[in-house]
């Protein structure tokens, strides 16, 4: 019999959607509610954290590329490195190709990784992407 009472539940909130240099960016806040866990699991340190995403234009070299491929082929610097590449982000209605990063690394806090901080990192990512041909 498993030790799980119920799996983790997450509430995902779109805090900010903006545009910089013609590219869309998104700041998402994740609130994870813990109900039950295995005694063999370590405590999930980041119950609440933010993530930043940028919508990749179809003609950009990053379009439909996995974030590992981007790391291997381009020198892109963003908070904690790229950790996301998918066709959708959360329950957001936008479709396309998105790359992003999270603020759920050792030392990250929601007080340090504010909505404004994540927005700045998204803009930083867009500026780097605009420099790539």
N, CA, C and O atoms as a GROMACS GRO file, in nm:
protein
  532
    1UNK      N    1   0.084  -0.118   0.000
    1UNK     CA    2   0.000   0.000   0.000
    1UNK      C    3   0.089   0.125   0.000
    1UNK      O    4   0.182   0.134   0.080
    2UNK      N    5   0.062   0.221  -0.090
    2UNK     CA    6   0.148   0.340  -0.096
    2UNK      C    7   0.131   0.430   0.024
    2UNK      O    8   0.028   0.428   0.092
    3UNK      N    9   0.235   0.509   0.050
    3UNK     CA   10   0.234   0.602   0.162
    3UNK      C   11   0.169   0.736   0.128
    3UNK      O   12   0.146   0.819   0.216
    4UNK      N   13   0.140   0.757   0.000
    4UNK     CA   14   0.082   0.884  -0.039
    4UNK      C   15  -0.065   0.891  -0.001
    4UNK      O   16  -0.142   0.800  -0.030
    5UNK      N   17  -0.102   1.000   0.064
    5UNK     CA   18  -0.243   1.025   0.094
    5UNK      C   19  -0.306   1.090  -0.029
    5UNK      O   20  -0.414   1.050  -0.074
    6UNK      N   21  -0.238   1.189  -0.082
    6UNK     CA   22  -0.284   1.259  -0.202
    6UNK      C   23  -0.162   1.325  -0.263
    6UNK      O   24  -0.072   1.369  -0.191
    7UNK      N   25  -0.159   1.334  -0.394
    7UNK     CA   26  -0.046   1.396  -0.462
    7UNK      C   27  -0.046   1.546  -0.439
    7UNK      O   28  -0.147   1.605  -0.402
    8UNK      N   29   0.071   1.606  -0.462
    8UNK     CA   30   0.083   1.752  -0.449
    8UNK      C   31  -0.017   1.822  -0.540
    8UNK      O   32  -0.047   1.773  -0.649
    9UNK      N   33  -0.067   1.933  -0.496
    9UNK     CA   34  -0.155   2.015  -0.578
    9UNK      C   35  -0.088   2.150  -0.597
    9UNK      O   36  -0.024   2.203  -0.506
   10UNK      N   37  -0.105   2.205  -0.715
   10UNK     CA   38  -0.043   2.333  -0.743
   10UNK      C   39  -0.148   2.433  -0.790
   10UNK      O   40  -0.240   2.399  -0.864
   11UNK      N   41  -0.132   2.554  -0.745
   11UNK     CA   42  -0.211   2.665  -0.795
   11UNK      C   43  -0.115   2.751  -0.876
   11UNK      O   44  -0.016   2.801  -0.823
   12UNK      N   45  -0.146   2.769  -1.004
   12UNK     CA   46  -0.059   2.844  -1.093
   12UNK      C   47  -0.130   2.973  -1.132
   12UNK      O   48  -0.240   2.971  -1.186
   13UNK      N   49  -0.064   3.087  -1.104
   13UNK     CA   50  -0.124   3.217  -1.130
   13UNK      C   51  -0.036   3.296  -1.226
   13UNK      O   52   0.085   3.307  -1.205
   14UNK      N   53  -0.098   3.350  -1.330
   14UNK     CA   54  -0.027   3.442  -1.419
   14UNK      C   55  -0.022   3.577  -1.351
   14UNK      O   56  -0.124   3.644  -1.339
   15UNK      N   57   0.097   3.618  -1.306
   15UNK     CA   58   0.112   3.746  -1.236
   15UNK      C   59   0.130   3.861  -1.334
   15UNK      O   60   0.085   3.973  -1.309
   16UNK      N   61   0.196   3.834  -1.445
   16UNK     CA   62   0.230   3.942  -1.536
   16UNK      C   63   0.250   3.887  -1.676
   16UNK      O   64   0.313   3.783  -1.696
   17UNK      N   65   0.196   3.958  -1.773
   17UNK     CA   66   0.221   3.929  -1.914
   17UNK      C   67   0.262   4.061  -1.976
   17UNK      O   68   0.194   4.162  -1.961
   18UNK      N   69   0.375   4.059  -2.046
   18UNK     CA   70   0.423   4.182  -2.107
   18UNK      C   71   0.486   4.157  -2.242
   18UNK      O   72   0.492   4.044  -2.290
   19UNK      N   73   0.534   4.264  -2.301
   19UNK     CA   74   0.598   4.257  -2.432
   19UNK      C   75   0.724   4.343  -2.426
   19UNK      O   76   0.723   4.454  -2.371
   20UNK      N   77   0.832   4.291  -2.482
   20UNK     CA   78   0.958   4.365  -2.490
   20UNK      C   79   1.018   4.335  -2.627
   20UNK      O   80   1.036   4.219  -2.664
   21UNK      N   81   1.050   4.440  -2.701
   21UNK     CA   82   1.109   4.426  -2.835
   21UNK      C   83   1.026   4.333  -2.923
   21UNK      O   84   1.080   4.256  -3.003
   22UNK      N   85   0.894   4.340  -2.908
   22UNK     CA   86   0.803   4.261  -2.991
   22UNK      C   87   0.784   4.118  -2.948
   22UNK      O   88   0.716   4.041  -3.017
   23UNK      N   89   0.843   4.078  -2.834
   23UNK     CA   90   0.830   3.940  -2.786
   23UNK      C   91   0.753   3.938  -2.654
   23UNK      O   92   0.772   4.025  -2.569
   24UNK      N   93   0.667   3.838  -2.639
   24UNK     CA   94   0.586   3.824  -2.518
   24UNK      C   95   0.664   3.753  -2.408
   24UNK      O   96   0.741   3.661  -2.435
   25UNK      N   97   0.643   3.798  -2.285
   25UNK     CA   98   0.700   3.730  -2.169
   25UNK      C   99   0.592   3.715  -2.063
   25UNK      O  100   0.492   3.787  -2.062
   26UNK      N  101   0.613   3.620  -1.973
   26UNK     CA  102   0.515   3.584  -1.871
   26UNK      C  103   0.584   3.559  -1.739
   26UNK      O  104   0.691   3.496  -1.736
   27UNK      N  105   0.525   3.607  -1.631
   27UNK     CA  106   0.572   3.577  -1.496
   27UNK      C  107   0.461   3.497  -1.428
   27UNK      O  108   0.347   3.543  -1.417
   28UNK      N  109   0.496   3.377  -1.385
   28UNK     CA  110   0.401   3.284  -1.325
   28UNK      C  111   0.438   3.264  -1.178
   28UNK      O  112   0.556   3.253  -1.144
   29UNK      N  113   0.337   3.258  -1.091
   29UNK     CA  114   0.358   3.228  -0.949
   29UNK      C  115   0.298   3.090  -0.923
   29UNK      O  116   0.182   3.064  -0.955
   30UNK      N  117   0.377   3.003  -0.864
   30UNK     CA  118   0.334   2.866  -0.833
   30UNK      C  119   0.323   2.850  -0.683
   30UNK      O  120   0.418   2.879  -0.609
   31UNK      N  121   0.208   2.805  -0.638
   31UNK     CA  122   0.182   2.778  -0.496
   31UNK      C  123   0.146   2.631  -0.485
   31UNK      O  124   0.040   2.588  -0.530
   32UNK      N  125   0.235   2.556  -0.425
   32UNK     CA  126   0.217   2.412  -0.413
   32UNK      C  127   0.162   2.381  -0.275
   32UNK      O  128   0.223   2.416  -0.173
   33UNK      N  129   0.047   2.318  -0.270
   33UNK     CA  130  -0.013   2.277  -0.143
   33UNK      C  131   0.026   2.132  -0.116
   33UNK      O  132   0.004   2.044  -0.199
   34UNK      N  133   0.081   2.108  -0.001
   34UNK     CA  134   0.125   1.972   0.033
   34UNK      C  135   0.018   1.903   0.118
   34UNK      O  136  -0.022   1.954   0.223
   35UNK      N  137  -0.026   1.788   0.073
   35UNK     CA  138  -0.128   1.714   0.148
   35UNK      C  139  -0.073   1.588   0.211
   35UNK      O  140  -0.102   1.559   0.327
   36UNK      N  141   0.004   1.514   0.139
   36UNK     CA  142   0.057   1.390   0.193
   36UNK      C  143   0.179   1.351   0.115
   36UNK      O  144   0.188   1.377  -0.005
   37UNK      N  145   0.273   1.288   0.181
   37UNK     CA  146   0.394   1.248   0.112
   37UNK      C  147   0.450   1.121   0.172
   37UNK      O  148   0.418   1.081   0.284
   38UNK      N  149   0.534   1.061   0.095
   38UNK     CA  150   0.601   0.940   0.139
   38UNK      C  151   0.700   0.975   0.249
   38UNK      O  152   0.762   1.081   0.243
   39UNK      N  153   0.717   0.890   0.349
   39UNK     CA  154   0.818   0.916   0.452
   39UNK      C  155   0.960   0.909   0.396
   39UNK      O  156   1.055   0.950   0.462
   40UNK      N  157   0.974   0.858   0.274
   40UNK     CA  158   1.105   0.847   0.211
   40UNK      C  159   1.142   0.970   0.131
   40UNK      O  160   1.256   0.983   0.086
   41UNK      N  161   1.048   1.061   0.111
   41UNK     CA  162   1.075   1.182   0.036
   41UNK      C  163   1.132   1.289   0.128
   41UNK      O  164   1.098   1.298   0.246
   42UNK      N  165   1.220   1.371   0.071
   42UNK     CA  166   1.267   1.486   0.148
   42UNK      C  167   1.164   1.597   0.134
   42UNK      O  168   1.083   1.595   0.041
   43UNK      N  169   1.166   1.691   0.223
   43UNK     CA  170   1.072   1.802   0.222
   43UNK      C  171   1.093   1.886   0.096
   43UNK      O  172   1.206   1.921   0.063
   44UNK      N  173   0.985   1.917   0.028
   44UNK     CA  174   0.993   2.001  -0.092
   44UNK      C  175   1.014   2.144  -0.046
   44UNK      O  176   0.923   2.207   0.008
   45UNK      N  177   1.133   2.195  -0.070
   45UNK     CA  178   1.174   2.324  -0.015
   45UNK      C  179   1.100   2.443  -0.076
   45UNK      O  180   1.079   2.544  -0.008
   46UNK      N  181   1.060   2.433  -0.201
   46UNK     CA  182   1.005   2.548  -0.270
   46UNK      C  183   0.856   2.532  -0.292
   46UNK      O  184   0.811   2.505  -0.404
   47UNK      N  185   0.779   2.549  -0.186
   47UNK     CA  186   0.634   2.538  -0.198
   47UNK      C  187   0.578   2.651  -0.282
   47UNK      O  188   0.478   2.634  -0.350
   48UNK      N  189   0.643   2.769  -0.276
   48UNK     CA  190   0.599   2.884  -0.353
   48UNK      C  191   0.719   2.941  -0.426
   48UNK      O  192   0.824   2.966  -0.366
   49UNK      N  193   0.703   2.961  -0.556
   49UNK     CA  194   0.811   3.021  -0.633
   49UNK      C  195   0.757   3.078  -0.764
   49UNK      O  196   0.644   3.050  -0.804
   50UNK      N  197   0.839   3.157  -0.829
   50UNK     CA  198   0.803   3.216  -0.957
   50UNK      C  199   0.884   3.152  -1.070
   50UNK      O  200   0.991   3.096  -1.049
   51UNK      N  201   0.827   3.164  -1.189
   51UNK     CA  202   0.895   3.120  -1.310
   51UNK      C  203   0.877   3.229  -1.415
   51UNK      O  204   0.779   3.303  -1.413
   52UNK      N  205   0.971   3.238  -1.506
   52UNK     CA  206   0.962   3.333  -1.616
   52UNK      C  207   0.969   3.260  -1.749
   52UNK      O  208   1.043   3.163  -1.764
   53UNK      N  209   0.890   3.308  -1.845
   53UNK     CA  210   0.883   3.243  -1.977
   53UNK      C  211   0.884   3.349  -2.086
   53UNK      O  212   0.837   3.461  -2.068
   54UNK      N  213   0.939   3.311  -2.200
   54UNK     CA  214   0.939   3.395  -2.319
   54UNK      C  215   0.882   3.312  -2.434
   54UNK      O  216   0.919   3.196  -2.452
   55UNK      N  217   0.792   3.374  -2.510
   55UNK     CA  218   0.736   3.308  -2.628
   55UNK      C  219   0.835   3.327  -2.743
   55UNK      O  220   0.872   3.439  -2.777
   56UNK      N  221   0.877   3.216  -2.802
   56UNK     CA  222   0.980   3.216  -2.907
   56UNK      C  223   0.914   3.234  -3.044
   56UNK      O  224   0.824   3.157  -3.079
   57UNK      N  225   0.957   3.333  -3.121
   57UNK     CA  226   0.903   3.350  -3.256
   57UNK      C  227   0.938   3.229  -3.346
   57UNK      O  228   1.042   3.167  -3.329
   58UNK      N  229   0.850   3.197  -3.438
   58UNK     CA  230   0.868   3.080  -3.525
   58UNK      C  231   0.999   3.080  -3.602
   58UNK      O  232   1.056   2.974  -3.625
   59UNK      N  233   1.048   3.194  -3.641
   59UNK     CA  234   1.171   3.200  -3.723
   59UNK      C  235   1.298   3.207  -3.639
   59UNK      O  236   1.408   3.213  -3.694
   60UNK      N  237   1.285   3.206  -3.508
   60UNK     CA  238   1.403   3.214  -3.420
   60UNK      C  239   1.468   3.076  -3.410
   60UNK      O  240   1.399   2.975  -3.413
   61UNK      N  241   1.603   3.071  -3.397
   61UNK     CA  242   1.672   2.942  -3.384
   61UNK      C  243   1.627   2.858  -3.263
   61UNK      O  244   1.647   2.736  -3.263
   62UNK      N  245   1.568   2.920  -3.161
   62UNK     CA  246   1.524   2.845  -3.043
   62UNK      C  247   1.386   2.782  -3.061
   62UNK      O  248   1.342   2.703  -2.976
   63UNK      N  249   1.318   2.815  -3.170
   63UNK     CA  250   1.181   2.766  -3.188
   63UNK      C  251   1.180   2.613  -3.196
   63UNK      O  252   1.250   2.553  -3.277
   64UNK      N  253   1.099   2.554  -3.111
   64UNK     CA  254   1.082   2.408  -3.098
   64UNK      C  255   1.211   2.335  -3.061
   64UNK      O  256   1.227   2.217  -3.093
   65UNK      N  257   1.301   2.405  -2.995
   65UNK     CA  258   1.425   2.342  -2.948
   65UNK      C  259   1.416   2.321  -2.797
   65UNK      O  260   1.364   2.405  -2.724
   66UNK      N  261   1.469   2.208  -2.751
   66UNK     CA  262   1.472   2.176  -2.608
   66UNK      C  263   1.575   2.267  -2.541
   66UNK      O  264   1.676   2.303  -2.601
   67UNK      N  265   1.549   2.303  -2.415
   67UNK     CA  266   1.641   2.393  -2.345
   67UNK      C  267   1.781   2.336  -2.332
   67UNK      O  268   1.878   2.413  -2.329
   68UNK      N  269   1.796   2.204  -2.326
   68UNK     CA  270   1.931   2.144  -2.322
   68UNK      C  271   2.006   2.173  -2.453
   68UNK      O  272   2.125   2.202  -2.452
   69UNK      N  273   1.935   2.165  -2.565
   69UNK     CA  274   1.995   2.195  -2.695
   69UNK      C  275   2.041   2.340  -2.698
   69UNK      O  276   2.150   2.371  -2.747
   70UNK      N  277   1.959   2.429  -2.644
   70UNK     CA  278   1.996   2.571  -2.641
   70UNK      C  279   2.122   2.590  -2.558
   70UNK      O  280   2.213   2.662  -2.599
   71UNK      N  281   2.129   2.525  -2.440
   71UNK     CA  282   2.249   2.534  -2.355
   71UNK      C  283   2.373   2.483  -2.428
   71UNK      O  284   2.481   2.541  -2.415
   72UNK      N  285   2.358   2.376  -2.504
   72UNK     CA  286   2.472   2.316  -2.574
   72UNK      C  287   2.521   2.402  -2.691
   72UNK      O  288   2.639   2.396  -2.726
   73UNK      N  289   2.433   2.481  -2.750
   73UNK     CA  290   2.467   2.553  -2.872
   73UNK      C  291   2.478   2.704  -2.858
   73UNK      O  292   2.531   2.771  -2.947
   74UNK      N  293   2.429   2.759  -2.747
   74UNK     CA  294   2.430   2.904  -2.729
   74UNK      C  295   2.466   2.938  -2.584
   74UNK      O  296   2.438   2.862  -2.492
   75UNK      N  297   2.529   3.052  -2.569
   75UNK     CA  298   2.566   3.100  -2.436
   75UNK      C  299   2.457   3.195  -2.386
   75UNK      O  300   2.470   3.317  -2.399
   76UNK      N  301   2.351   3.139  -2.330
   76UNK     CA  302   2.238   3.217  -2.280
   76UNK      C  303   2.242   3.215  -2.128
   76UNK      O  304   2.246   3.108  -2.067
   77UNK      N  305   2.242   3.333  -2.068
   77UNK     CA  306   2.245   3.342  -1.922
   77UNK      C  307   2.115   3.401  -1.870
   77UNK      O  308   2.073   3.510  -1.909
   78UNK      N  309   2.053   3.325  -1.780
   78UNK     CA  310   1.930   3.367  -1.715
   78UNK      C  311   1.929   3.301  -1.578
   78UNK      O  312   1.999   3.202  -1.557
   79UNK      N  313   1.852   3.353  -1.483
   79UNK     CA  314   1.850   3.303  -1.346
   79UNK      C  315   1.838   3.150  -1.342
   79UNK      O  316   1.738   3.095  -1.386
   80UNK      N  317   1.939   3.084  -1.289
   80UNK     CA  318   1.937   2.939  -1.273
   80UNK      C  319   1.948   2.860  -1.402
   80UNK      O  320   1.944   2.737  -1.399
   81UNK      N  321   1.961   2.927  -1.514
   81UNK     CA  322   1.966   2.860  -1.643
   81UNK      C  323   1.827   2.825  -1.694
   81UNK      O  324   1.730   2.822  -1.618
   82UNK      N  325   1.818   2.798  -1.823
   82UNK     CA  326   1.690   2.758  -1.880
   82UNK      C  327   1.650   2.621  -1.825
   82UNK      O  328   1.733   2.531  -1.814
   83UNK      N  329   1.523   2.608  -1.790
   83UNK     CA  330   1.473   2.482  -1.734
   83UNK      C  331   1.342   2.439  -1.798
   83UNK      O  332   1.278   2.344  -1.752
   84UNK      N  333   1.301   2.509  -1.905
   84UNK     CA  334   1.170   2.482  -1.963
   84UNK      C  335   1.171   2.510  -2.112
   84UNK      O  336   1.229   2.608  -2.158
   85UNK      N  337   1.104   2.422  -2.188
   85UNK     CA  338   1.080   2.442  -2.331
   85UNK      C  339   0.961   2.355  -2.370
   85UNK      O  340   0.972   2.232  -2.375
   86UNK      N  341   0.849   2.419  -2.397
   86UNK     CA  342   0.725   2.346  -2.427
   86UNK      C  343   0.633   2.431  -2.514
   86UNK      O  344   0.660   2.549  -2.538
   87UNK      N  345   0.523   2.369  -2.561
   87UNK     CA  346   0.425   2.438  -2.644
   87UNK      C  347   0.326   2.522  -2.563
   87UNK      O  348   0.251   2.601  -2.620
   88UNK      N  349   0.326   2.506  -2.433
   88UNK     CA  350   0.227   2.574  -2.351
   88UNK      C  351   0.287   2.603  -2.214
   88UNK      O  352   0.379   2.534  -2.170
   89UNK      N  353   0.234   2.705  -2.146
   89UNK     CA  354   0.274   2.730  -2.007
   89UNK      C  355   0.149   2.730  -1.920
   89UNK      O  356   0.058   2.811  -1.939
   90UNK      N  357   0.146   2.639  -1.827
   90UNK     CA  358   0.034   2.630  -1.732
   90UNK      C  359  -0.100   2.632  -1.802
   90UNK      O  360  -0.120   2.564  -1.902
   91UNK      N  361  -0.191   2.708  -1.748
   91UNK     CA  362  -0.324   2.718  -1.807
   91UNK      C  363  -0.337   2.843  -1.894
   91UNK      O  364  -0.448   2.883  -1.928
   92UNK      N  365  -0.226   2.903  -1.929
   92UNK     CA  366  -0.225   3.023  -2.013
   92UNK      C  367  -0.280   2.987  -2.151
   92UNK      O  368  -0.248   2.881  -2.206
   93UNK      N  369  -0.362   3.073  -2.207
   93UNK     CA  370  -0.427   3.046  -2.335
   93UNK      C  371  -0.336   3.067  -2.455
   93UNK      O  372  -0.370   3.024  -2.566
   94UNK      N  373  -0.222   3.131  -2.437
   94UNK     CA  374  -0.130   3.152  -2.548
   94UNK      C  375  -0.075   3.019  -2.597
   94UNK      O  376  -0.050   2.928  -2.518
   95UNK      N  377  -0.058   3.008  -2.728
   95UNK     CA  378   0.003   2.888  -2.782
   95UNK      C  379   0.125   2.930  -2.863
   95UNK      O  380   0.137   3.045  -2.903
   96UNK      N  381   0.213   2.836  -2.887
   96UNK     CA  382   0.337   2.864  -2.958
   96UNK      C  383   0.447   2.780  -2.898
   96UNK      O  384   0.425   2.666  -2.860
   97UNK      N  385   0.566   2.836  -2.888
   97UNK     CA  386   0.679   2.768  -2.825
   97UNK      C  387   0.736   2.860  -2.718
   97UNK      O  388   0.763   2.977  -2.744
   98UNK      N  389   0.755   2.806  -2.599
   98UNK     CA  390   0.800   2.886  -2.486
   98UNK      C  391   0.927   2.827  -2.427
   98UNK      O  392   0.941   2.705  -2.417
   99UNK      N  393   1.018   2.914  -2.388
   99UNK     CA  394   1.133   2.872  -2.309
   99UNK      C  395   1.127   2.950  -2.179
   99UNK      O  396   1.071   3.060  -2.173
  100UNK      N  397   1.186   2.893  -2.073
  100UNK     CA  398   1.177   2.964  -1.947
  100UNK      C  399   1.272   2.911  -1.842
  100UNK      O  400   1.353   2.821  -1.865
  101UNK      N  401   1.259   2.970  -1.725
  101UNK     CA  402   1.344   2.940  -1.610
  101UNK      C  403   1.258   2.943  -1.485
  101UNK      O  404   1.148   2.998  -1.485
  102UNK      N  405   1.310   2.884  -1.379
  102UNK     CA  406   1.237   2.887  -1.252
  102UNK      C  407   1.323   2.949  -1.144
  102UNK      O  408   1.445   2.957  -1.156
  103UNK      N  409   1.257   2.993  -1.040
  103UNK     CA  410   1.325   3.049  -0.922
  103UNK      C  411   1.302   2.955  -0.805
  103UNK      O  412   1.255   2.996  -0.698
  104UNK      N  413   1.336   2.830  -0.826
  104UNK     CA  414   1.322   2.727  -0.722
  104UNK      C  415   1.456   2.656  -0.705
  104UNK      O  416   1.464   2.533  -0.701
  105UNK      N  417   1.561   2.736  -0.694
  105UNK     CA  418   1.696   2.683  -0.675
  105UNK      C  419   1.742   2.714  -0.533
  105UNK      O  420   1.684   2.798  -0.464
  106UNK      N  421   1.845   2.645  -0.491
  106UNK     CA  422   1.901   2.667  -0.357
  106UNK      C  423   1.928   2.816  -0.337
  106UNK      O  424   1.994   2.879  -0.419
  107UNK      N  425   1.877   2.871  -0.229
  107UNK     CA  426   1.898   3.011  -0.197
  107UNK      C  427   1.790   3.104  -0.250
  107UNK      O  428   1.783   3.220  -0.210
  108UNK      N  429   1.705   3.055  -0.340
  108UNK     CA  430   1.596   3.139  -0.392
  108UNK      C  431   1.486   3.154  -0.287
  108UNK      O  432   1.455   3.060  -0.214
  109UNK      N  433   1.428   3.271  -0.281
  109UNK     CA  434   1.312   3.296  -0.196
  109UNK      C  435   1.214   3.381  -0.276
  109UNK      O  436   1.254   3.449  -0.371
  110UNK      N  437   1.087   3.379  -0.237
  110UNK     CA  438   0.990   3.463  -0.309
  110UNK      C  439   1.015   3.610  -0.280
  110UNK      O  440   0.977   3.697  -0.359
  111UNK      N  441   1.080   3.639  -0.167
  111UNK     CA  442   1.114   3.778  -0.136
  111UNK      C  443   1.226   3.829  -0.226
  111UNK      O  444   1.228   3.946  -0.264
  112UNK      N  445   1.319   3.742  -0.260
  112UNK     CA  446   1.431   3.780  -0.347
  112UNK      C  447   1.388   3.774  -0.494
  112UNK      O  448   1.420   3.864  -0.572
  113UNK      N  449   1.317   3.672  -0.530
  113UNK     CA  450   1.274   3.653  -0.669
  113UNK      C  451   1.134   3.709  -0.686
  113UNK      O  452   1.037   3.635  -0.703
  114UNK      N  453   1.126   3.840  -0.680
  114UNK     CA  454   0.998   3.910  -0.688
  114UNK      C  455   0.946   3.909  -0.832
  114UNK      O  456   1.016   3.869  -0.925
  115UNK      N  457   0.822   3.952  -0.847
  115UNK     CA  458   0.763   3.965  -0.981
  115UNK      C  459   0.851   4.056  -1.068
  115UNK      O  460   0.876   4.025  -1.185
  116UNK      N  461   0.898   4.166  -1.011
  116UNK     CA  462   0.983   4.259  -1.084
  116UNK      C  463   1.116   4.194  -1.124
  116UNK      O  464   1.163   4.214  -1.236
  117UNK      N  465   1.176   4.117  -1.034
  117UNK     CA  466   1.302   4.050  -1.063
  117UNK      C  467   1.286   3.952  -1.179
  117UNK      O  468   1.369   3.949  -1.270
  118UNK      N  469   1.179   3.872  -1.175
  118UNK     CA  470   1.156   3.774  -1.281
  118UNK      C  471   1.127   3.844  -1.413
  118UNK      O  472   1.171   3.798  -1.519
  119UNK      N  473   1.054   3.955  -1.409
  119UNK     CA  474   1.029   4.035  -1.529
  119UNK      C  475   1.162   4.081  -1.589
  119UNK      O  476   1.182   4.070  -1.710
  120UNK      N  477   1.252   4.133  -1.506
  120UNK     CA  478   1.383   4.178  -1.554
  120UNK      C  479   1.462   4.064  -1.619
  120UNK      O  480   1.529   4.084  -1.720
  121UNK      N  481   1.452   3.945  -1.560
  121UNK     CA  482   1.522   3.829  -1.617
  121UNK      C  483   1.460   3.789  -1.752
  121UNK      O  484   1.533   3.748  -1.843
  122UNK      N  485   1.329   3.800  -1.765
  122UNK     CA  486   1.264   3.774  -1.894
  122UNK      C  487   1.313   3.872  -1.999
  122UNK      O  488   1.343   3.834  -2.112
  123UNK      N  489   1.321   3.999  -1.962
  123UNK     CA  490   1.370   4.103  -2.054
  123UNK      C  491   1.516   4.076  -2.090
  123UNK      O  492   1.555   4.094  -2.205
  124UNK      N  493   1.596   4.035  -1.993
  124UNK     CA  494   1.735   3.997  -2.017
  124UNK      C  495   1.741   3.883  -2.119
  124UNK      O  496   1.824   3.885  -2.210
  125UNK      N  497   1.655   3.783  -2.103
  125UNK     CA  498   1.652   3.669  -2.195
  125UNK      C  499   1.613   3.716  -2.336
  125UNK      O  500   1.675   3.675  -2.434
  126UNK      N  501   1.512   3.801  -2.345
  126UNK     CA  502   1.471   3.853  -2.476
  126UNK      C  503   1.585   3.931  -2.542
  126UNK      O  504   1.610   3.914  -2.661
  127UNK      N  505   1.654   4.015  -2.466
  127UNK     CA  506   1.767   4.090  -2.522
  127UNK      C  507   1.874   3.998  -2.578
  127UNK      O  508   1.932   4.026  -2.683
  128UNK      N  509   1.901   3.888  -2.508
  128UNK     CA  510   1.998   3.791  -2.558
  128UNK      C  511   1.947   3.723  -2.684
  128UNK      O  512   2.022   3.703  -2.779
  129UNK      N  513   1.819   3.686  -2.684
  129UNK     CA  514   1.760   3.619  -2.800
  129UNK      C  515   1.760   3.709  -2.922
  129UNK      O  516   1.781   3.662  -3.034
  130UNK      N  517   1.737   3.838  -2.902
  130UNK     CA  518   1.736   3.933  -3.014
  130UNK      C  519   1.875   3.945  -3.077
  130UNK      O  520   1.887   3.980  -3.195
  131UNK      N  521   1.979   3.916  -3.001
  131UNK     CA  522   2.116   3.923  -3.053
  131UNK      C  523   2.159   3.799  -3.129
  131UNK      O  524   2.270   3.795  -3.182
  132UNK      N  525   2.073   3.698  -3.136
  132UNK     CA  526   2.105   3.572  -3.203
  132UNK      C  527   2.038   3.570  -3.340
  132UNK      O  528   1.917   3.594  -3.352
  133UNK      N  529   2.114   3.543  -3.442
  133UNK     CA  530   2.061   3.536  -3.580
  133UNK      C  531   2.038   3.394  -3.622
  133UNK      O  532   1.993   3.370  -3.735
   0.00000   0.00000   0.00000
